[in-house]
């Protein structure tokens, strides 16, 4: 990190930065631990031309979650630009591995967050899923939103990259026709949108925090399905969630339907290694 940027951040914070160090976990952004005289902070940094508006959207997403008074998120301290850099400074969370108490709290607090609703699906500013932009235009049904704002745009990227062929495209066209009858519509829920195990933290007091949101008002099964994609969520988490906000009895039949979207994101970002999983999910619903 260049000294002029560090000096600027210190000036904006109104306090000197005593030291800093790079921390892991940033596949898109550079991530740093900052130590000031009075507090520990986390800095995320990227090129503003590569990911325009990413940190603004992240800060807004965290603020929307915070205002639900349900699950905790890190406090946003500063979001700004300097030269070619865009950056986000937030509260540093000392964290630990989740135990039983923390897993139960995570399920309970996520259920509380999901009870926040609005009239339409989408209905928040556009944001990012990983390094890919995603649109959150409002639709009256989740089926319409999922097809038009999630699947169609991400499938088009895969077509443009020659990652899927015409036969795959015909299968997606059939899927779009089938989706409305594959599930029961319910009121929209505020969902995290990228809920894998790397996007929650457990504080040393067992308090769960959500980070790196890709929020929208969507179907809450989408969040729960994604928790199963890469693991990292315990049985206690699912039991607590079900106790506080039970899912439809057949929700597990749609896990692969909702996970099509994050798998397509991974296909576009990381290549053909994910194509087999995409095809396996797709064929179940056509």
Secondary structure, DSSP 8 states (H G I E B T S, - for coil): --HHHHHHHHHHHTS-EEEEEE-S--SSSEEEEEEESS-EEEEEEEETTTSTTHHHHHHHHHHHHHTTTSSEE--EEEEEEETTEEEEEEE---B----HHHHHHHHHHHHHHHT---SSBB-S--EEETTEEE----BSSHHHHIIIIIIHHHHHHHHHTT-S-HHHHHHHHHHHHHHTTSS-----EEE-S--SGGGEEEBTTS-EEE-S---EEE-HHHHHHHHTTS----HHHHHHHHHHS---TTGGGGHHHHHHHHHHHHHHHH-GGGHHHHHHHHHTT-
